[in-house]
Structure formats: structure tokens, C-alpha cells
């Protein structure tokens, strides 16, 4: 098994290295690729130092079985043919191919089998906020079809990359020292603030991030579910939180919902509010599961449920989900 990572120097690329090592991913060789700025850097993996090669349109991917890409949509589009030319499966973490009809969009806990049909050799990793939501929605949809979802996200700095995380930490230091905070990665100062603006605004008043949650959820779940999202950046470092309201065709009792979530793959229920037990990004950071809590009936709608959902954006929202896709393909002998 020969594996490659494209964009290894970024936050998600670095998480790929950690996740592959943590899960003892079956491979014989790992290749690392990056931009001209990253070429020549070395990273440790399984007690060996691996040198980053510059990504070019050449034959470097000959013999590669799986390539994890996280270098932005432009890079993914430019180098897709180079990466897949000799049969490598490209699992792409960018937005480049997510809504293409001939590219599966996969969350293994929800629609793993879609990964087997990939005419272009590409599998798309969904948006981080969508991933954690559909993992929590699937076991409930299995009880009764979900007709409608309203979601408000509380997305951490990590969603904008490693530099954004550093900017948030630096802003707190600067403000404590009575210095003017430097703002580069966000529309406004994030420290001591929340910003109801992630990605660019579209003509309908929603941002691209919000529209991703609408379109991607329907594709992943093969559903006509209607999704309305409000995506907000908050001054948490990593791990996104979501307040999710759903309306189902038939009422679901809290007991049935809790049982389904407790049995669901990839979900951990933390739901004992009387004892202050509920998911929080502070404790979800750097962990694998999607955490669900504050589960309750909607007092305004008999077919409504309301809950709180937290998961690590860099891990399950990006690198881990992609690695789980690869693990599924290996298990199913579908490479």
C-alpha cells in the first residue's frame, strides 16, 4: 500500500499524519507533497523523516494507491488528473468536486457505499460542519424521515486554518497587553467576539458555508430534506458546535432518539444537564467522536427534536473522515 498526502504543511495535512499514525493505517510507503515553499521540509512519521516533494504535473503518483489532498480547491482541480492518472484514489478535502454528479460525497457512518462508485477516481470529503451534523442526523432519520433541519453553527478558528488559530491566540495576547489586535484571517477581530459570516455571501443572502450545509446534506443522505443554516465564527480554538432542530414525518420520542444515538457509529451521547453534562468544544478538541447532548422535544412542534452537537473540526471534520473512507475501501477490497 502506497499513500500520498498533498498539502501536508497545512493544519489538515498535519492532522493526516497524526491520524494515520494513531490508527496504524496499513501502508508500506508514505509520500508527502506541498507547494514550492513547503518542498524540502521534513516531517516525522513512524520514527522516519520524510521529505516533502513539490507538487508538479509529472509521474510522481505512479504506484500510489490512495492520495489525501488538502491544499485548496484550485490545487485539487489543477492536479486531479495528475494524481488519478495511474489509478490512485483521490480523497479530496476541498470544495472542488463535492457537488459534481460523478464524484461521491462521503461520510462513512452515513453513506460509505457511495465511495465504491467513483468514475473519476475522486471521492469528496464534505464540509466540516456538514460532516458532524449528518453523523448525528442519520440514526434519527432511520427512525422517521427528517423533513426539515434548522441549524446554527458555532464554528471555531480552526475552520479557517492554522494561521487563523494563531491569529486568535495572538489577538488575546495583544488585547491583554493593550495592543491593537491584528486582523487578517477574519472579517473582524474574533477575540471576545462572534462573527455571523463564514465564506462569501451569495445572492440569496446566505453564505457559501450555509449553502454547503443545504446542498451537501441532501447529497450525502440521498434525501429531500430542507436545511436552513446560520453559520457563525466563534472564538473557540478548535471543534465546532451546532444547535440543531429537526422536524420528522412521525414523532420520535426522546427515549427512542437517545437509544438510536447511543447505538450509532461515531456518536457519543453526553446528555445529563441536571449534572451539567453536555458537549463542549473545550473537551471535544483532538478527539474522534461526534458528541450529542441537550436532547429534547420541541415544545412548539410535536414532530420536532432539538439537540446540541460538537465535534473536532480538524479531526472528524476533515482528516479522520477522509482516513475512515480509505479504511472502508480497504476493508471492502474496493480500491
C-alpha positions as semicolon CSV with decimal commas, in nm:
position;residue;x (nm);y (nm);z (nm)
1;X;0,000;0,000;0,000
2;X;0,145;0,333;-0,111
3;X;-0,016;0,652;0,025
4;X;0,036;1,020;-0,051
5;X;-0,064;1,341;0,126
6;X;-0,094;1,662;-0,075
7;X;-0,086;1,982;0,133
8;X;0,094;1,822;0,426
9;X;0,213;2,150;0,578
10;X;-0,136;2,283;0,650
11;X;-0,346;2,218;0,960
12;X;-0,538;1,932;0,797
13;X;-0,226;1,790;0,635
14;X;-0,058;1,774;0,974
15;X;-0,370;1,609;1,115
16;X;-0,350;1,347;0,841
17;X;-0,005;1,248;0,970
18;X;-0,136;1,216;1,326
19;X;-0,449;1,022;1,233
20;X;-0,266;0,779;1,002
21;X;-0,018;0,705;1,280
22;X;-0,280;0,683;1,556
23;X;-0,488;0,434;1,358
24;X;-0,189;0,234;1,236
25;X;-0,312;0,276;0,880
26;X;-0,189;-0,014;0,664
27;X;0,075;0,119;0,430
28;X;0,424;0,041;0,312
29;X;0,524;0,386;0,192
30;X;0,413;0,745;0,252
31;X;0,481;1,030;0,010
32;X;0,439;1,395;0,108
33;X;0,369;1,679;-0,135
34;X;0,337;2,053;-0,099
35;X;0,396;2,386;-0,265
36;X;0,737;2,516;-0,367
37;X;0,751;2,689;-0,028
38;X;0,700;2,358;0,154
39;X;0,926;2,146;-0,066
40;X;1,233;2,026;0,121
41;X;1,074;2,035;0,465
42;X;1,081;1,712;0,662
43;X;0,812;1,558;0,880
44;X;0,840;1,263;1,115
45;X;0,615;0,964;1,058
46;X;0,657;0,629;1,230
47;X;1,003;0,732;1,351
48;X;1,119;0,820;1,000
49;X;1,181;1,161;0,849
50;X;1,003;1,212;0,516
51;X;1,096;1,500;0,284
52;X;0,820;1,699;0,117
53;X;0,830;1,697;-0,262
54;X;0,698;1,984;-0,472
55;X;0,364;1,902;-0,633
56;X;0,408;1,901;-1,010
57;X;0,234;1,763;-1,319
58;X;0,459;1,459;-1,361
59;X;0,467;1,085;-1,285
60;X;0,520;1,111;-0,907
61;X;0,186;0,941;-0,835
62;X;0,264;0,626;-1,034
63;X;0,209;0,331;-0,800
64;X;0,020;0,537;-0,540
65;X;-0,297;0,367;-0,413
66;X;-0,457;0,647;-0,209
67;X;-0,394;1,021;-0,208
68;X;-0,532;1,252;0,060
69;X;-0,549;1,608;-0,073
70;X;-0,597;1,921;0,136
71;X;-0,437;2,207;-0,050
72;X;-0,740;2,410;-0,160
73;X;-0,993;2,376;-0,440
74;X;-0,772;2,538;-0,704
75;X;-0,487;2,294;-0,643
76;X;-0,724;1,996;-0,638
77;X;-0,872;2,092;-0,973
78;X;-0,534;2,163;-1,130
79;X;-0,371;1,836;-1,022
80;X;-0,663;1,590;-1,015
81;X;-0,567;1,431;-1,347
82;X;-0,202;1,404;-1,238
83;X;-0,300;1,238;-0,909
84;X;-0,551;0,989;-1,052
85;X;-0,382;0,915;-1,386
86;X;-0,226;0,585;-1,274
87;X;-0,518;0,462;-1,066
88;X;-0,475;0,634;-0,732
89;X;-0,798;0,708;-0,542
90;X;-0,802;1,079;-0,462
91;X;-0,985;1,162;-0,138
92;X;-1,020;1,537;-0,158
93;X;-1,081;1,764;0,138
94;X;-1,154;2,078;-0,066
95;X;-1,482;2,207;-0,207
96;X;-1,365;2,143;-0,565
97;X;-1,574;1,836;-0,650
98;X;-1,833;1,799;-0,374
99;X;-2,139;1,873;-0,582
100;X;-2,019;1,709;-0,906
101;X;-2,266;1,435;-1,001
102;X;-1,986;1,191;-1,088
103;X;-1,798;1,238;-0,758
104;X;-1,931;1,069;-0,442
105;X;-1,955;1,285;-0,130
106;X;-1,899;1,052;0,163
107;X;-1,935;1,032;0,540
108;X;-1,866;0,666;0,626
109;X;-2,122;0,647;0,908
110;X;-2,392;0,766;0,666
111;X;-2,323;0,659;0,306
112;X;-1,999;0,459;0,294
113;X;-2,109;0,250;-0,007
114;X;-2,117;0,560;-0,226
115;X;-1,735;0,553;-0,216
116;X;-1,732;0,241;-0,433
117;X;-1,870;0,423;-0,739
118;X;-1,618;0,688;-0,842
119;X;-1,596;0,728;-1,221
120;X;-1,320;0,988;-1,199
121;X;-1,124;0,819;-0,921
122;X;-1,217;1,103;-0,685
123;X;-1,407;1,092;-0,356
124;X;-1,500;1,423;-0,195
125;X;-1,475;1,486;0,177
126;X;-1,770;1,706;0,284
127;X;-1,756;2,040;0,460
128;X;-1,665;2,006;0,828
129;X;-1,992;2,150;0,960
130;X;-2,192;1,915;0,737
131;X;-1,998;1,604;0,843
132;X;-2,075;1,626;1,213
133;X;-2,438;1,717;1,150
134;X;-2,519;1,425;0,920
135;X;-2,350;1,177;1,155
136;X;-2,600;1,289;1,421
137;X;-2,895;1,307;1,179
138;X;-2,858;0,957;1,028
139;X;-2,975;0,748;1,328
140;X;-3,276;0,977;1,374
141;X;-3,364;0,971;1,004
142;X;-3,359;0,590;1,024
143;X;-3,647;0,610;1,276
144;X;-3,853;0,865;1,083
145;X;-3,764;1,063;0,772
146;X;-3,632;1,409;0,855
147;X;-3,827;1,668;0,660
148;X;-3,659;1,985;0,779
149;X;-3,344;2,099;0,962
150;X;-3,266;2,437;1,112
151;X;-2,908;2,468;1,233
152;X;-2,698;2,743;1,388
153;X;-2,328;2,673;1,393
154;X;-2,065;2,798;1,635
155;X;-1,750;2,737;1,433
156;X;-1,402;2,755;1,576
157;X;-1,100;2,940;1,441
158;X;-0,954;2,610;1,316
159;X;-1,207;2,614;1,032
160;X;-1,002;2,889;0,871
161;X;-0,671;2,704;0,910
162;X;-0,360;2,702;1,124
163;X;-0,285;3,070;1,064
164;X;-0,634;3,163;1,186
165;X;-0,581;2,968;1,507
166;X;-0,258;3,157;1,566
167;X;-0,433;3,487;1,490
168;X;-0,694;3,418;1,758
169;X;-0,430;3,333;2,018
170;X;-0,228;3,641;1,923
171;X;-0,534;3,867;1,943
172;X;-0,594;3,766;2,304
173;X;-0,228;3,833;2,388
174;X;-0,239;4,167;2,210
175;X;-0,558;4,279;2,385
176;X;-0,427;4,176;2,728
177;X;-0,119;4,388;2,657
178;X;-0,334;4,685;2,547
179;X;-0,214;4,647;2,188
180;X;-0,423;4,682;1,874
181;X;-0,521;4,329;1,761
182;X;-0,406;4,224;1,415
183;X;-0,696;4,116;1,190
184;X;-0,607;3,925;0,873
185;X;-0,791;3,592;0,853
186;X;-1,139;3,708;0,953
187;X;-1,365;3,997;0,860
188;X;-1,331;4,139;1,212
189;X;-1,150;4,077;1,538
190;X;-1,253;3,731;1,661
191;X;-1,126;3,753;2,017
192;X;-1,410;3,847;2,255
193;X;-1,643;3,846;1,954
194;X;-1,863;3,630;1,729
195;X;-1,889;3,688;1,355
196;X;-2,205;3,578;1,164
197;X;-2,010;3,545;0,841
198;X;-1,822;3,239;0,711
199;X;-1,720;3,229;0,344
200;X;-1,871;3,476;0,095
201;X;-2,233;3,586;0,070
202;X;-2,447;3,463;-0,218
203;X;-2,738;3,633;-0,395
204;X;-2,999;3,474;-0,167
205;X;-2,843;3,627;0,146
206;X;-2,690;3,301;0,265
207;X;-2,314;3,246;0,273
208;X;-2,146;2,969;0,073
209;X;-2,083;2,789;0,403
210;X;-2,455;2,791;0,477
211;X;-2,544;2,672;0,128
212;X;-2,289;2,390;0,159
213;X;-2,486;2,258;0,456
214;X;-2,804;2,263;0,248
215;X;-2,666;2,103;-0,067
216;X;-2,421;1,858;0,087
217;X;-2,667;1,720;0,342
218;X;-2,916;1,634;0,068
219;X;-2,650;1,465;-0,145
220;X;-2,494;1,262;0,138
221;X;-2,827;1,146;0,281
222;X;-2,992;1,094;-0,061
223;X;-3,277;1,298;0,081
224;X;-3,518;1,577;0,002
225;X;-3,460;1,723;0,349
226;X;-3,479;2,103;0,364
227;X;-3,189;2,264;0,550
228;X;-3,161;2,623;0,665
229;X;-2,833;2,725;0,829
230;X;-2,681;3,023;1,007
231;X;-2,304;2,982;1,028
232;X;-2,117;3,183;1,290
233;X;-1,747;3,205;1,374
234;X;-1,679;3,198;1,749
235;X;-1,354;3,241;1,947
236;X;-1,308;2,871;2,022
237;X;-0,975;2,733;1,903
238;X;-1,084;2,401;1,751
239;X;-1,404;2,190;1,748
240;X;-1,728;2,320;1,600
241;X;-2,060;2,331;1,786
242;X;-2,409;2,323;1,634
243;X;-2,759;2,382;1,767
244;X;-2,979;2,155;1,553
245;X;-3,358;2,148;1,525
246;X;-3,525;1,879;1,317
247;X;-3,880;1,805;1,208
248;X;-3,961;1,442;1,126
249;X;-4,254;1,288;0,939
250;X;-4,362;1,098;1,253
251;X;-4,297;1,197;1,614
252;X;-3,985;1,047;1,774
253;X;-3,981;1,003;2,149
254;X;-3,680;1,122;2,344
255;X;-3,623;0,765;2,462
256;X;-3,614;0,628;2,106
257;X;-3,393;0,915;1,988
258;X;-3,147;0,861;2,271
259;X;-3,130;0,486;2,213
260;X;-3,067;0,538;1,842
261;X;-2,792;0,793;1,904
262;X;-2,626;0,579;2,171
263;X;-2,608;0,287;1,927
264;X;-2,493;0,499;1,633
265;X;-2,145;0,458;1,493
266;X;-1,922;0,758;1,568
267;X;-2,164;0,924;1,813
268;X;-2,114;0,975;2,187
269;X;-2,416;1,095;2,386
270;X;-2,335;1,338;2,668
271;X;-2,677;1,430;2,792
272;X;-2,726;1,480;3,166
273;X;-2,798;1,852;3,202
274;X;-2,904;1,817;3,565
275;X;-2,540;1,731;3,638
276;X;-2,402;1,981;3,385
277;X;-2,310;1,709;3,138
278;X;-2,327;1,825;2,777
279;X;-2,077;1,851;2,489
280;X;-1,836;2,145;2,473
281;X;-1,560;2,227;2,224
282;X;-1,304;2,263;2,501
283;X;-1,326;1,890;2,571
284;X;-1,405;1,768;2,219
285;X;-1,084;1,909;2,069
286;X;-0,844;1,645;1,934
287;X;-1,095;1,360;1,983
288;X;-1,269;1,139;1,727
289;X;-1,645;1,130;1,801
290;X;-1,942;1,347;1,724
291;X;-2,088;1,439;2,063
292;X;-2,461;1,496;2,114
293;X;-2,639;1,644;2,415
294;X;-2,920;1,876;2,530
295;X;-3,160;1,637;2,354
296;X;-3,522;1,745;2,396
297;X;-3,861;1,768;2,228
298;X;-3,951;2,090;2,052
299;X;-4,225;2,238;2,269
300;X;-4,373;2,415;1,965
301;X;-4,394;2,113;1,731
302;X;-4,487;1,752;1,819
303;X;-4,270;1,625;1,534
304;X;-3,971;1,835;1,637
305;X;-3,649;1,747;1,820
306;X;-3,375;1,983;1,934
307;X;-3,017;1,896;2,029
308;X;-2,661;2,024;2,061
309;X;-2,375;1,871;1,862
310;X;-1,996;1,917;1,896
311;X;-1,704;1,765;1,707
312;X;-1,341;1,842;1,632
313;X;-1,329;2,028;1,301
314;X;-0,976;1,931;1,202
315;X;-1,017;1,568;1,301
316;X;-1,364;1,425;1,228
317;X;-1,449;1,732;1,022
318;X;-1,157;1,672;0,787
319;X;-0,865;1,428;0,826
320;X;-1,033;1,148;1,022
321;X;-1,335;1,134;0,790
322;X;-1,107;1,100;0,488
323;X;-0,899;0,827;0,652
324;X;-1,217;0,640;0,750
325;X;-1,322;0,647;0,384
326;X;-0,989;0,489;0,290
327;X;-1,022;0,229;0,567
328;X;-1,365;0,136;0,434
329;X;-1,232;0,091;0,079
330;X;-0,953;-0,133;0,207
331;X;-1,193;-0,340;0,418
332;X;-1,429;-0,381;0,123
333;X;-1,142;-0,451;-0,119
334;X;-1,277;-0,163;-0,327
335;X;-0,958;0,016;-0,426
